[in-house]
Amino acid sequence: MAEIIRLKEIKNIVQNIDIIATMEEGFIVYSNGNTVVPPVGELIFDEPKGEAHIKYGYVKNDDYYVIKVASGFYDNPKLGISSSQGLMLLFSQKTGQPVAILLDEGFLTDIRTAAAGALAAKYFAPKEISAIGIIGTGIQAKLQLQYLQKHTPCKTVWVWGRTAKNAAKFVSDLAHDFTIHIADSPAEVASHSNLIVTTTPSTKPLLHADDIVSGTHVTAVGSDTSEKQELSSDLVSEANIVVADSIPQSNSRGEIYRAVKDGKLAPNKVVELGTAVQNTALQRTNEQQISIVDLTGVAVQDMMIAKAVYTNFKN
């Protein structure tokens, strides 16, 4: 009989796990060719607006394989429900038997994504951070800011949201830990920040090449389908360092996909995150470089965090 692990217990367990280190290990295993990760499955909904992503795979010669279903329905907050929902299923890699059902309600997807953003900043952000810029005001925006503090601590923040109400709530939720300025536009965020995280489901570019200050690092989180885009193709093409969490996935989704499709970026300019963290020559070499890490979300992240939760649960 599979163990059922509910959200409250998952949140307690996660406090004992170094999620950023777990993500780093996963990306390295992935880029070194030691995983099986099929293409992402997804369902797109129009009324109401929403999407569901199915990600699955396994680390070779490990104990488990994982299937994750995570959704985002953007009108949920109006109903008093989180926009993020989902669960993870853990199976024996030896027998196929179900081992655990993680009823995380999208929580693990949210924090593994935030931890990947922190990992990107750990290796690619400038040494001196003047301010952190956050584009978006939802769950992921808040988590990205909080997770950044482990390796790239900075308490000065500029934020832009689609509505003044959303931006004000972001400030009220986090003002006890940060000094937060509300910007009138994404460009204003960029003018004050040299570490920027974009976290929206936008289908039109929010940041352009002319907006970015020399030496800035951008982690793009929101564009995880072929239709979404937060960074202009000109911005991606002008970056000195362009990193994909998954090169295969960047062929069909994300900022890199759009820039290549627009003829602005040569595919051979892109390096994979798990490769880059192992090779200092692929990382930032001076404080004037502009770097972009495009996070489309890879199943290996779900595989690693599901296993870590279950292992801690058993112990």
N, C-alpha and C positions, 0 to 999 in steps of 0.2 A: 504494500500500500504506500503510495507516494505521500511524503510529508507535505502538509499545507502550512506555509509560513506567511502570516498576514503582515499588513503594513506596519502596525505598531511594533511588532517584533523585529521586522526588517530595519526600521529606523534605529532601534537599540543596537542591533548587530553592527550596522554600518559605522557606528562611532568607534568600533575597535579595528577598523580596516583603513589602511592608508590607500585611499582610492586613487590618488594621483600616481603613486608607485605601481599600483595594480594596472592602471591604464598604460603606463610606460612599458611594463612587461608585455602587455597584450599587443601593443603596436609593434614592438620589436619581434615578437614571435610571428606576427602577421607578415611584416615586411621581409622576414627571413624565409618565408615560404613554408612555414610549419603549421599552417591552418588550412582548413577547407571552408570557404565562405562563398556560397552561391550568391547570385544577384539578388538585390532587394526586391521583395514583393510589396506592392502598395495598392491601396484603394483610395480614390479621391471622391469626396462627396461635395455636393453643391448646396443642398438645402437641408440642414444648415451647413455652412462651410466647415469642412473637416477632412481629415486624412488618417489612414491607418497604415503603418509600416510593419512588414513582417521580415524579421532578420533572424538568421539561423546559421549554425555551423559548428565546427569543433576544432580544437587543437589536436594535432596528430598525436596518437599514443597517450592521450589523456584518459581520464575516467568517464567523462561526460560529454554529451552534446546538448546544445541549447537552442530552443526556439523562443523568440521574443515577439510579442505583438504589442505595439505602442501606438497610441492615437493622439491626435490633437484636434479638438473641436473648439473653435475660437469663440463661440457664443456661450460656452459652458459657464463662465463667470457670472453671466446674467441670471443663471439658474442656481447660483451658489455652489457650483461644481468646478473643480479644477479642470483646465483645458487639457491637461495631460492625463491619460488613462492607459491601462495596460496590465500585462502580466508576463512572467517568464516561466518557461517550462524546462526542467532539467531531467535528462534521460541518461541511463547507463549507456556508455559507448560500447560496452561489451555485449549487452543482452538486448538493448532497446527498451528496457523496462523504465517506466516513469519513476523518477526518484523524488522530485520535489516540484511543487507548484508555488511559485513566489507571487502572491497577490499584492504586488507593490503599487498598483494604481498609477503607474507611470513614474513613480519616485526614482527608481533605479536608473531609468533612462535619463531623467533630469540630472541626477548627480554624476553619472558617468560622463555625460556631455560637459558638465561644468568642470569636472576633473581633467578632461581632455583639453579644455581651454586653458586651464592652469598649467598643464604640461607644455602646451604650445608657447605660452609666455615664458616659462622657465628657460627654454632654450633659444627663444627668438626675440624676446622683448629687449629694449635697450637697458643698459645698466642703471641709468638714472631716469626714473619715471616722474615726469612733471605732474601728470594727472592721468587718471584712467577715464576713458570715454566709453559710455555704454549707450548703444543704439537699441532702443526697446525698453520696456518697463515690466515685462511679465516675469513669470517664475524663473525662466532661464537667465534673464538679465540680472536678477538678484543673486542667483546661485553663482553665476560667473564672477561677479564682483567679490563675493565671499570667498570662493575657492582661490582666486588670484592672490589672496593675502598670504598664503603659505610660502610662496617662492618669490612673488613680486609685490611686496606690501606697499600700498600707497593709499592714503585716506582722502585725497582730494579727487573728486569725481565730477564729471560733466555727463549729463544724461539728456536724451531726447526721446520723447514718446509721441504717439499719434494724437493723443489728447492731453490737455492740461490736467485733467482729472487723473489720468493714469500716471503722469509724471509726478504730480503732487503726492499720490499714494506711495510711489516708489521712494520718494524723499522721506515721508513720514515713517515708512517701514524700516528704513536704514539710517536715519539721521543720527541715532545714538552712537553709531560706529564710524560714520563718515561725514565729511563736509561735502555736501552735494549741491551742485549748481544746475539749474534747469536751463537748457539751451532752446533757442527758437527753431533750430534746424540741425540736421546731422552735420552740416558744414561747420556750424559754430562749435559743436562738440569736437570735431577734428582740429579746429584751430587752437584749441586749448589743451589737447591730449596727445601723448605720444605712445600710448597703449590703448587700443580701441577694440571693443568686442561688439559685433553686430548680432542681434538675437531675434530678428523679426521674420515674419513670413512674407515679406515684400516680394512683389513680382517686378518691381522697377528699381533701378539702382538708387541707393540713398547716399552713397559716398562716391566722389569722383576724384580723379588724379589731382586736380587743382586744389582740392580740399585738404590734402594730407601734408603735414609738416615733415620736413626731412628727418629721417631717423625713426619714424613711427613704425610700430608693429600693429597689424590688424589681424584679429582672429575672427573669421566669418563663420557663424554657427547656424544662421537661420535657413540658408538655401540648401535644402536637402531633397529637392525634386528638380526636374528639368525646367519647370516654369518659374521657380523662384530665383531672385537675384537681388543682392544687397549692395554689391560693389560693381561699379562700371567696368566694362572690359578694358578701357584705357587705364584705369587704376591698376588692375591686375597685370597688364602688360608692362607697365612702367616699374613695377616692384623689382627690387634686386634679388629677392629670394621668394620663391613661390612653392609652397608645401601643400601636398594633399594628404589627408589621412588615409585615403585609398586611391591609388592611381586608377585601378579598374573602375571604381565608382565614379571618379571624376570624368570618365568618358561619357557619362549619361546624366549627370546631375551636379549642381553646385556652381560656384563662381568660376572655377577653372573650366568646366564644361562650356559655360557661356562665352568666356573669353576666347577659347579655342574655336568654338563655333563661329564667333564673329571675326575670326581671322586676325585677332590681336595678340595671341599667345601661341608660341610653338610648344607642342607637347613635351619636347625634350628638355624644356626649361624647368619642368616640374620635378620635384623630388618627393619621396614618400616620407611621412613623419617617422615611422619606425626605422627607416634607414638613416635619416638626418640626425636623430638623437644619438646614434652610434658613431657619428663621424663629424668631428668638430669642423672639418673643412667645408661642410655643407651648412653650417650655422652662421650666425652673424659674425662678421670679422671687423666691423667698425660701427661707430654710432651714427653714421649718416645714412646707412642702408635702410631701405623700406622693405619690410618683410610681411608676407601674407600667409597665414595658415588657413586652409579651407577645410572645415570639419563637416562632412556629410553624414557622419555617424556610421560606424562599422560594427558588424556583428561580433567581432572579436571583443569589443568592449562589453557587450552583453554576456558573452561567454565567460569572460574573466570575472565580472562582478557577481554573476549568478553563482559561480563556483565558490567565490570568496564568501558570499553570504551563507551558502549551504554548509561549507566547511566550518565556519564559525558557529553556526546553528548546532551542528553535531557535537561540537566541543563545548 
